[in-house]
Amino acid sequence: MAVWQERAELLFKTKGLQALRNANVLIIGLGGVGSFAAEFIARAGVGNITIVDGDTVDITNINRQLPALHSTIGKPKVEIVGDRLMDINPELNLTRIQEFVSPERAHEIVTSDYDYVLDCIDSITPKLNIIVAAKKAKVKIISNMGAGGKMLANKVVVKDISKTDVCPLAKVIRKRLRKMGVKSGVKAVFSLEKADETSLKMTDGTNFKKSFFGTNSWMPGLFGLHSAETVIRYLLSKEQVSEK
């Protein structure tokens, strides 16, 4: 056991730490949700992580994204987050993929090599492609829904996609997945709080979004926390089941 994992070993036990060290996790999207999820998963001791993101840090990211600082504006998120993860655990087996995930690449990147996939992006079509690719590869996946326009931490929950409610993004994803033959079996992080419609901003579409809600400093990170908790607890429970 590495000294930095002393407190984790007290909680996870030696076999739990070994299970996490052997686990292989894929994180797609390193914005407000994914950057924090990656941090929590690395600090828990997961030994094999692949991070995917084609974006660079923008000044508007600073209020909510872990890699976003005035000193990192313009730098690839994969670079900033990746270096941070390696500084947390120098023995980490880290793979960095600097690209936006196309439909074709979703099925190439999401494979049965992984124990869990975290979908931490907010674009609908890539999100659907990632989920379908995970289902096809028979890999467990957790998908994050809309954190924008929300303020209440205690309204964030994790349920199967078929059980989602209130969240408009979850509704769209749920309906389109059904048409693609996926009705359930996908964990989703979402909020039961209705978005503040007065925080909605319409754009000209040049930033790839027609509109977006205002976002605070804690909600995206909280979504990432719920994602990481779900993944880590699954990996630990998987080890317990294998012992029986």
C-alpha positions in Angstrom: 0.0 0.0 0.0 1.2 3.5 -0.8 1.4 5.8 2.2 -1.0 8.3 0.5 -3.7 5.6 0.6 -3.5 5.0 4.3 -6.9 6.5 5.1 -8.5 4.8 2.1 -7.3 1.4 3.3 -8.9 1.8 6.7 -12.3 2.2 4.8 -11.8 0.1 1.7 -9.6 -2.6 3.3 -6.5 -4.1 1.5 -8.6 -6.2 -0.9 -10.8 -3.2 -1.8 -7.7 -1.1 -2.6 -6.4 -4.0 -4.8 -9.7 -4.2 -6.6 -9.6 -0.4 -7.3 -5.9 -0.7 -8.4 -6.9 -3.4 -10.9 -10.0 -1.5 -12.2 -10.1 0.2 -15.6 -12.4 3.2 -15.9 -13.2 5.4 -19.0 -14.1 9.1 -18.4 -15.5 11.0 -21.4 -15.7 14.8 -20.9 -13.5 16.8 -18.6 -15.7 19.8 -17.9 -17.4 20.7 -14.6 -18.7 17.2 -14.1 -15.9 15.0 -15.6 -12.9 16.8 -14.1 -14.2 16.3 -10.6 -15.3 12.8 -11.3 -11.8 12.0 -12.6 -10.2 13.6 -9.5 -12.4 11.6 -7.1 -11.7 8.3 -8.9 -8.0 8.9 -9.1 -7.8 9.8 -5.4 -9.8 6.6 -4.5 -7.0 4.6 -6.1 -8.3 3.4 -9.4 -5.2 2.2 -11.2 -6.2 2.4 -14.9 -8.0 5.5 -16.3 -8.6 6.7 -19.8 -9.7 10.4 -20.1 -11.3 11.8 -23.3 -11.9 15.4 -24.2 -11.1 17.5 -27.3 -11.7 20.9 -25.7 -9.4 23.6 -24.3 -9.9 25.7 -21.2 -12.0 28.8 -21.8 -12.2 31.8 -19.4 -15.9 31.0 -18.9 -15.0 27.6 -17.5 -13.3 29.1 -14.4 -16.4 29.3 -12.2 -17.0 25.5 -12.2 -14.3 23.4 -13.9 -11.3 21.9 -12.0 -8.7 22.4 -14.7 -9.8 26.0 -15.4 -7.6 28.7 -14.1 -6.4 32.0 -15.6 -3.0 30.4 -16.1 -4.5 27.4 -18.0 -6.7 29.3 -20.5 -6.2 27.9 -24.0 -4.6 24.7 -22.8 -6.1 21.2 -23.5 -8.2 19.9 -20.7 -6.8 16.4 -21.2 -3.3 17.8 -20.6 -4.3 19.8 -17.4 -6.4 17.1 -15.9 -4.1 14.3 -16.9 -1.0 16.0 -15.4 -3.0 16.5 -12.2 -4.1 12.9 -12.0 -0.5 11.7 -12.5 0.6 14.1 -9.7 -2.0 12.5 -7.4 -0.9 8.9 -8.3 2.4 8.7 -10.1 1.8 4.9 -10.6 -1.5 5.5 -12.4 -1.8 3.9 -15.8 -3.3 6.9 -17.6 -4.4 7.1 -21.3 -5.2 10.5 -22.7 -7.4 10.9 -25.8 -7.6 14.5 -27.0 -10.6 14.5 -29.3 -14.4 15.1 -29.4 -16.1 11.7 -29.7 -17.7 11.1 -33.2 -20.3 8.4 -33.7 -17.7 6.1 -35.2 -15.1 6.7 -32.5 -17.7 6.1 -29.7 -17.8 2.4 -30.7 -14.0 2.3 -31.0 -13.2 4.0 -27.7 -16.0 2.3 -25.6 -14.9 -1.3 -25.4 -15.3 -4.3 -23.0 -11.8 -3.5 -21.7 -13.4 -1.1 -19.2 -15.2 -1.9 -15.9 -17.2 1.3 -16.0 -17.7 4.2 -18.4 -18.6 7.8 -17.2 -20.4 9.9 -19.7 -19.7 13.5 -18.6 -20.6 15.5 -21.7 -23.6 17.6 -22.4 -24.1 17.2 -26.1 -27.1 15.0 -27.0 -25.9 13.1 -30.0 -22.4 12.1 -28.7 -24.1 11.2 -25.4 -26.4 8.8 -27.1 -23.6 7.3 -29.2 -21.6 6.7 -26.1 -24.5 5.1 -24.2 -25.4 2.8 -27.1 -21.7 1.9 -27.6 -21.5 0.9 -23.9 -24.6 -1.2 -24.1 -23.3 -2.9 -27.2 -20.0 -3.6 -25.5 -21.9 -4.8 -22.3 -20.0 -2.2 -20.2 -21.6 -0.5 -17.2 -22.2 3.2 -17.8 -23.3 6.2 -15.8 -24.6 9.2 -17.8 -24.8 12.8 -16.4 -27.8 14.9 -17.2 -28.4 18.6 -16.9 -26.7 20.5 -14.0 -27.4 24.0 -15.4 -29.9 26.3 -13.9 -29.9 24.3 -10.6 -29.0 25.4 -7.1 -30.1 22.7 -4.6 -27.5 20.1 -3.8 -30.0 17.8 -2.0 -32.1 17.3 -5.2 -29.4 15.4 -7.1 -30.1 11.7 -7.4 -28.9 8.6 -9.2 -31.4 6.3 -10.9 -31.9 4.2 -13.9 -32.5 6.3 -17.0 -36.0 4.8 -17.2 -36.8 6.3 -13.8 -35.6 9.9 -14.5 -38.0 12.8 -14.0 -38.2 16.6 -14.2 -34.9 17.0 -16.1 -35.5 18.1 -19.7 -32.2 16.6 -20.9 -33.0 13.3 -19.3 -36.4 13.2 -21.0 -34.8 13.7 -24.4 -32.2 11.1 -23.8 -34.7 8.6 -22.4 -37.0 9.0 -25.4 -34.3 8.8 -28.0 -32.7 5.8 -26.4 -36.0 3.9 -26.5 -36.0 4.5 -30.3 -32.5 3.1 -30.4 -33.6 0.0 -28.5 -32.3 1.0 -25.1 -35.0 1.2 -22.4 -33.1 0.7 -19.2 -29.8 -0.5 -17.7 -28.1 2.9 -17.8 -27.4 4.8 -14.5 -28.2 8.5 -14.7 -27.2 11.4 -12.5 -29.9 14.1 -12.6 -31.6 16.7 -10.4 -35.3 16.7 -9.3 -35.1 20.5 -9.2 -36.6 22.5 -12.0 -34.1 24.7 -13.8 -34.3 28.5 -13.4 -35.6 29.5 -16.7 -34.5 33.1 -16.1 -30.9 31.9 -16.3 -31.3 30.6 -19.9 -29.1 32.3 -22.5 -29.8 31.9 -26.2 -26.9 32.0 -28.6 -26.3 32.2 -32.3 -25.1 28.6 -32.3 -21.5 29.4 -33.1 -20.4 27.7 -29.8 -22.2 24.5 -30.9 -25.1 25.2 -28.5 -28.3 27.0 -29.3 -28.8 27.8 -25.6 -27.4 27.1 -22.2 -28.4 27.7 -18.5 -26.3 29.5 -16.0 -24.2 27.2 -13.8 -22.8 27.7 -10.3 -19.6 26.4 -8.8 -20.9 23.4 -6.9 -23.6 21.6 -9.0 -21.3 20.2 -11.8 -18.9 19.0 -9.2 -21.7 17.4 -7.2 -22.8 15.5 -10.3 -19.2 14.3 -10.7 -19.2 13.2 -7.1 -22.3 11.1 -7.5 -20.9 9.6 -10.6 -17.6 8.7 -8.9 -19.3 7.3 -5.8 -21.5 5.1 -8.0 -18.5 3.7 -9.9 -16.2 3.2 -6.8 -18.9 1.5 -4.8 -19.6 -0.8 -7.7 -16.0 -1.7 -8.0 -15.7 -2.4 -4.3 -18.9 -4.5 -4.3 -17.7 -6.4 -7.3 -14.7 -7.5 -5.3 -16.9 -8.6 -2.4 -19.1 -10.7 -4.7 -16.0 -12.4 -6.2 -14.9 -13.5 -2.7 -18.2 -15.4 -2.1 
